[in-house]
Amino acid sequence: MAATRKSPRSSDITVGQQRLINGDVLDALRNLPDASIGVVVTSPPYNIGVRYNAHADRLPRAEYLRWMRGVAAELRRVLGDGGSLFLNVGNTSSDGWIAFDVAAQFRDAFILQNTISWVKSVSIGDDSFGHFKPVTSARFLHNAHETIFHFTATGKVPIDRLAVGVPFKDKSNIARWGHARDRRCAGNVWFIPYDTVRSKAQKFDHPAGFPEALPERCIRLHGDPGAVVLDPFMGAGTTLVATERLGHSGIGIDIDPTYVEVAAARLAALNPDSRSTTRP
């Protein structure tokens, strides 16, 4: 995730097929060509007081939302008409409006084509699955999911539902409904648990992030093997790691040079001797 403050200078690092930009998100986006991006997968700061190295995550609400509207406008410009924007935002127990307030800032620039519930943990009967992060409260339920808003320019962008589909439980449905193979849409509720970690280092010293399987699923769902992927709030680089593994080229932006270096190191582990650095 990036920040609102301007970086004194920006720099580019290229690792594998990924370009990492250390700089202010709006400045960096303005330097990208129109319609040059096919897929955006990102999770912005939620403005809930998370301790980032280079971002004050507690702006006045109106200022924060105005900033997000500016980001939305730039993303619309760089995203092609056939592109997809997957915006991950979560609520907090004490403020249940954050995700919806942020998503509303994208309304003038995009059409909401799909809404996906990312389930982190779930209880079924007397059992539970996934990473459970408890809260101590007499008022609130455990917050076990976040929302992924799938925005497009027209609301009519084809997606590859079966690329992230699941096998039929009742195999008779394959022939009965004329399906070409044993695969059906998995729906808009995705169970993607975090790996359990016991230290900040295992989270790449970043206070907020998502599992690699989440951006991978979004990219595969979009279904364009040649799409350039963008994460304007790159953080520790999880989106770009998924992008590299899938064989796409990508761009990540973050204002914090520490996180850019972390992302570069993760990518370098996949691509030994593939790093180059340029400064504008």
Residue pairs with C-beta under 8 A, 6 or more apart in sequence:
1 43
1 44
1 45
1 52
1 55
1 206
1 208
1 233
1 234
1 235
1 254
2 24
2 25
2 44
2 45
2 55
2 232
2 233
2 234
2 235
2 253
2 254
2 255
2 256
3 24
3 25
3 45
3 52
3 54
3 55
3 56
3 254
3 255
3 256
4 24
4 25
4 55
4 56
4 59
4 67
5 24
5 54
5 55
5 56
5 255
6 24
6 27
6 255
7 22
7 23
7 24
7 27
7 54
7 255
7 257
9 23
9 279
10 21
10 22
10 23
10 24
10 27
10 28
10 280
11 21
11 22
11 23
11 257
11 277
11 278
11 279
11 280
12 19
12 20
12 21
12 22
12 277
12 278
12 279
12 280
13 19
13 20
13 22
13 260
13 264
13 275
13 276
13 277
14 20
14 275
14 276
14 277
14 278
15 264
15 267
15 268
15 271
15 274
15 275
16 244
16 267
16 270
16 271
16 274
17 243
17 244
17 247
17 248
17 249
17 250
18 237
18 240
18 243
18 244
18 249
18 250
18 251
18 252
18 267
19 249
19 250
19 251
19 252
20 234
20 237
20 240
20 251
20 252
20 254
20 260
20 263
20 264
20 267
21 28
21 251
21 252
21 253
21 254
21 260
22 254
22 255
22 256
22 257
22 260
23 253
23 255
24 255
25 71
25 232
25 233
25 253
25 254
25 255
26 70
26 71
26 74
28 232
28 253
29 71
29 74
29 75
29 77
29 78
29 232
29 253
30 74
32 78
32 230
32 251
33 78
34 77
34 78
35 77
35 78
35 79
35 80
35 81
35 83
36 78
36 80
36 228
37 78
37 79
37 80
37 83
37 227
37 228
37 229
37 230
37 251
38 79
38 80
38 82
38 83
38 84
38 222
38 224
38 226
38 227
38 228
38 229
39 83
39 84
39 85
39 86
39 218
39 219
39 222
39 224
39 227
39 228
39 229
39 230
39 248
40 75
40 79
40 83
40 84
40 85
40 86
40 87
40 229
40 230
40 231
40 232
41 86
41 88
41 214
41 215
41 218
41 219
41 229
41 230
41 231
41 239
41 242
42 85
42 86
42 87
42 88
42 230
42 231
42 232
42 233
42 239
43 87
43 88
43 89
43 208
43 209
43 210
43 233
43 235
44 68
44 71
44 87
44 89
44 102
44 232
44 233
45 52
45 55
45 57
45 208
45 233
46 57
46 89
46 90
46 92
46 98
46 102
46 208
47 57
47 58
47 59
47 61
47 64
47 98
48 57
48 58
48 92
48 95
48 98
49 57
49 58
50 57
50 207
50 208
51 57
51 207
52 207
52 256
53 256
53 258
53 259
54 255
54 256
54 258
55 255
55 256
59 67
61 101
65 101
65 102
65 105
68 102
68 105
68 106
69 105
69 108
71 105
71 232
72 105
72 106
72 108
72 109
72 110
73 108
73 109
75 85
75 109
75 230
75 232
76 109
76 110
76 153
78 230
79 85
79 153
79 230
80 153
81 153
81 154
82 153
82 157
82 224
83 152
83 153
83 157
83 222
83 227
84 113
84 150
84 151
84 152
84 157
84 159
84 218
84 221
84 222
85 106
85 110
85 149
85 150
85 151
85 152
86 116
86 148
86 149
86 150
86 151
86 215
86 218
87 102
87 103
87 106
87 148
87 149
87 150
87 151
88 118
88 146
88 147
88 148
88 149
88 210
88 214
89 98
89 99
89 102
89 103
89 146
89 147
89 149
90 98
90 99
90 143
90 145
90 146
90 147
91 97
91 98
91 99
91 143
91 146
91 147
92 98
92 143
93 135
93 137
93 139
93 140
93 141
93 143
94 140
99 146
99 147
103 112
103 147
103 149
106 112
106 149
106 151
109 151
110 151
110 152
110 153
111 151
111 152
111 153
111 154
111 155
112 149
112 150
112 151
112 155
113 150
113 151
113 152
113 155
113 156
113 157
114 150
114 159
114 188
115 147
115 148
115 149
115 150
115 188
116 147
116 148
116 149
116 150
116 188
116 189
116 190
117 145
117 146
117 147
117 148
117 188
117 189
117 190
118 145
118 146
118 147
118 148
118 190
118 192
118 210
118 214
119 130
119 144
119 145
119 189
119 190
119 191
119 192
120 130
120 131
120 133
120 144
120 145
120 146
120 192
120 193
120 194
121 128
121 129
121 130
121 131
121 132
121 133
121 142
121 144
121 193
122 128
122 129
122 130
122 144
122 191
123 129
129 191
129 193
130 144
130 191
130 193
130 194
131 193
131 194
131 195
131 196
132 142
132 144
133 142
134 142
135 142
135 143
148 190
148 214
148 218
150 218
158 223
159 221
159 222
159 223
160 220
160 221
160 222
160 223
161 185
161 186
161 221
162 181
162 183
162 184
162 185
163 220
163 221
163 223
164 186
164 217
164 220
164 221
165 183
165 184
165 185
165 186
166 183
166 184
166 186
167 182
167 183
167 184
168 174
168 179
168 182
168 183
168 184
171 182
173 179
173 184
174 181
174 182
190 214
190 217
192 210
192 211
192 213
192 214
192 217
193 211
194 211
195 202
195 211
197 203
203 209
203 236
204 236
204 237
204 262
204 266
205 236
205 258
205 262
206 235
206 236
206 259
206 262
208 235
209 235
209 236
209 238
210 238
211 238
212 238
212 241
212 242
212 245
213 242
214 238
215 229
215 231
215 238
215 239
215 242
215 243
216 242
216 245
216 246
219 227
219 229
219 242
219 243
219 246
219 248
220 246
225 247
225 248
226 248
227 248
228 248
228 249
228 250
228 251
229 239
229 240
229 243
229 248
229 249
229 250
229 251
230 250
230 251
230 252
230 253
231 239
231 240
231 250
231 251
231 252
231 253
232 252
232 253
233 253
233 254
234 240
234 252
234 253
234 254
234 259
234 260
234 263
235 254
235 259
235 263
236 259
236 262
236 263
236 266
237 252
237 259
237 262
237 263
237 264
237 266
237 267
239 250
239 252
240 250
240 252
240 263
240 267
241 263
241 266
241 267
241 270
243 249
243 250
244 250
244 267
244 270
244 271
245 270
252 260
252 263
254 260
254 263
264 275
267 275
268 274
268 275
